[in-house]
Every structure is written in C-alpha cells, then in structure tokens.
Amino acid sequence: MPNTNGYEICTQLRKLSMFRNTPIVILTGNDGIVDQVRARLVGASDFLNKPIDGDIVLNVINKHLRQNSHIQ
C-alpha cells in the first residue's frame, strides 16, 4: 500500500463503532516481536507472517469465527 499501511488502517477501523468487534488479522512479511506488539497495540486480533500456511490461516479464521459467533 503506497500511502498507508495495515497498522494505520487497523487503527482507523478500530475507531469506528461498526468495526470495534470485527476480527482484524495483520498479514506481513515482517515477523519480529516488535511487529507483533505493534499489531496488538493498534487493535489487531491476530498476526500472521509470510510465507503463509493455508492450515494456519484457516485455524486463525476459525478461531475468530468461534469467538465472535455470539456477536450479531
């Protein structure tokens, strides 16, 4: 994204009430602890790094679907 990044978008989405409980997963090529902490600080629900593994992605999606299945 040339003019912004996922952390900034996550921050902006979390400010909107309609996205307050929406799971947001940060997917990045940076896998350091600083990046993971930054993702949590901006309100990300989870963090995945590249290269992606299909099973891990499905597990993360299923985890958040289960956690949020009661929220309508």
MODELLER restraints for C-alpha pairs under 7 A, 6 or more apart:
rsr = mdl.restraints
at = mdl.atoms
rsr.add(forms.Gaussian(group=physical.xy_distance, feature=features.Distance(at['CA:6:A'], at['CA:26:A']), mean=6.74, stdev=0.5))
rsr.add(forms.Gaussian(group=physical.xy_distance, feature=features.Distance(at['CA:7:A'], at['CA:39:A']), mean=6.43, stdev=0.5))
rsr.add(forms.Gaussian(group=physical.xy_distance, feature=features.Distance(at['CA:7:A'], at['CA:42:A']), mean=6.34, stdev=0.5))
rsr.add(forms.Gaussian(group=physical.xy_distance, feature=features.Distance(at['CA:10:A'], at['CA:42:A']), mean=6.27, stdev=0.5))
rsr.add(forms.Gaussian(group=physical.xy_distance, feature=features.Distance(at['CA:10:A'], at['CA:43:A']), mean=6.65, stdev=0.5))
rsr.add(forms.Gaussian(group=physical.xy_distance, feature=features.Distance(at['CA:10:A'], at['CA:44:A']), mean=6.60, stdev=0.5))
rsr.add(forms.Gaussian(group=physical.xy_distance, feature=features.Distance(at['CA:11:A'], at['CA:42:A']), mean=5.14, stdev=0.5))
rsr.add(forms.Gaussian(group=physical.xy_distance, feature=features.Distance(at['CA:11:A'], at['CA:43:A']), mean=6.64, stdev=0.5))
rsr.add(forms.Gaussian(group=physical.xy_distance, feature=features.Distance(at['CA:13:A'], at['CA:19:A']), mean=5.84, stdev=0.5))
rsr.add(forms.Gaussian(group=physical.xy_distance, feature=features.Distance(at['CA:14:A'], at['CA:20:A']), mean=5.16, stdev=0.5))
rsr.add(forms.Gaussian(group=physical.xy_distance, feature=features.Distance(at['CA:14:A'], at['CA:43:A']), mean=6.66, stdev=0.5))
rsr.add(forms.Gaussian(group=physical.xy_distance, feature=features.Distance(at['CA:23:A'], at['CA:45:A']), mean=5.42, stdev=0.5))
rsr.add(forms.Gaussian(group=physical.xy_distance, feature=features.Distance(at['CA:23:A'], at['CA:64:A']), mean=6.48, stdev=0.5))
rsr.add(forms.Gaussian(group=physical.xy_distance, feature=features.Distance(at['CA:24:A'], at['CA:44:A']), mean=5.11, stdev=0.5))
rsr.add(forms.Gaussian(group=physical.xy_distance, feature=features.Distance(at['CA:24:A'], at['CA:45:A']), mean=5.15, stdev=0.5))
rsr.add(forms.Gaussian(group=physical.xy_distance, feature=features.Distance(at['CA:24:A'], at['CA:46:A']), mean=6.69, stdev=0.5))
rsr.add(forms.Gaussian(group=physical.xy_distance, feature=features.Distance(at['CA:25:A'], at['CA:44:A']), mean=5.86, stdev=0.5))
rsr.add(forms.Gaussian(group=physical.xy_distance, feature=features.Distance(at['CA:25:A'], at['CA:45:A']), mean=5.71, stdev=0.5))
rsr.add(forms.Gaussian(group=physical.xy_distance, feature=features.Distance(at['CA:25:A'], at['CA:46:A']), mean=4.72, stdev=0.5))
rsr.add(forms.Gaussian(group=physical.xy_distance, feature=features.Distance(at['CA:25:A'], at['CA:47:A']), mean=5.48, stdev=0.5))
rsr.add(forms.Gaussian(group=physical.xy_distance, feature=features.Distance(at['CA:26:A'], at['CA:39:A']), mean=6.73, stdev=0.5))
rsr.add(forms.Gaussian(group=physical.xy_distance, feature=features.Distance(at['CA:26:A'], at['CA:44:A']), mean=6.51, stdev=0.5))
rsr.add(forms.Gaussian(group=physical.xy_distance, feature=features.Distance(at['CA:26:A'], at['CA:46:A']), mean=6.37, stdev=0.5))
rsr.add(forms.Gaussian(group=physical.xy_distance, feature=features.Distance(at['CA:26:A'], at['CA:47:A']), mean=4.81, stdev=0.5))
rsr.add(forms.Gaussian(group=physical.xy_distance, feature=features.Distance(at['CA:26:A'], at['CA:48:A']), mean=6.08, stdev=0.5))
rsr.add(forms.Gaussian(group=physical.xy_distance, feature=features.Distance(at['CA:27:A'], at['CA:47:A']), mean=6.15, stdev=0.5))
rsr.add(forms.Gaussian(group=physical.xy_distance, feature=features.Distance(at['CA:27:A'], at['CA:48:A']), mean=4.80, stdev=0.5))
rsr.add(forms.Gaussian(group=physical.xy_distance, feature=features.Distance(at['CA:27:A'], at['CA:49:A']), mean=5.48, stdev=0.5))
rsr.add(forms.Gaussian(group=physical.xy_distance, feature=features.Distance(at['CA:28:A'], at['CA:48:A']), mean=6.56, stdev=0.5))
rsr.add(forms.Gaussian(group=physical.xy_distance, feature=features.Distance(at['CA:28:A'], at['CA:49:A']), mean=4.90, stdev=0.5))
rsr.add(forms.Gaussian(group=physical.xy_distance, feature=features.Distance(at['CA:28:A'], at['CA:50:A']), mean=5.93, stdev=0.5))
rsr.add(forms.Gaussian(group=physical.xy_distance, feature=features.Distance(at['CA:29:A'], at['CA:49:A']), mean=5.39, stdev=0.5))
rsr.add(forms.Gaussian(group=physical.xy_distance, feature=features.Distance(at['CA:29:A'], at['CA:50:A']), mean=4.82, stdev=0.5))
rsr.add(forms.Gaussian(group=physical.xy_distance, feature=features.Distance(at['CA:30:A'], at['CA:49:A']), mean=6.47, stdev=0.5))
rsr.add(forms.Gaussian(group=physical.xy_distance, feature=features.Distance(at['CA:31:A'], at['CA:49:A']), mean=5.55, stdev=0.5))
rsr.add(forms.Gaussian(group=physical.xy_distance, feature=features.Distance(at['CA:36:A'], at['CA:47:A']), mean=6.40, stdev=0.5))
rsr.add(forms.Gaussian(group=physical.xy_distance, feature=features.Distance(at['CA:39:A'], at['CA:47:A']), mean=6.89, stdev=0.5))
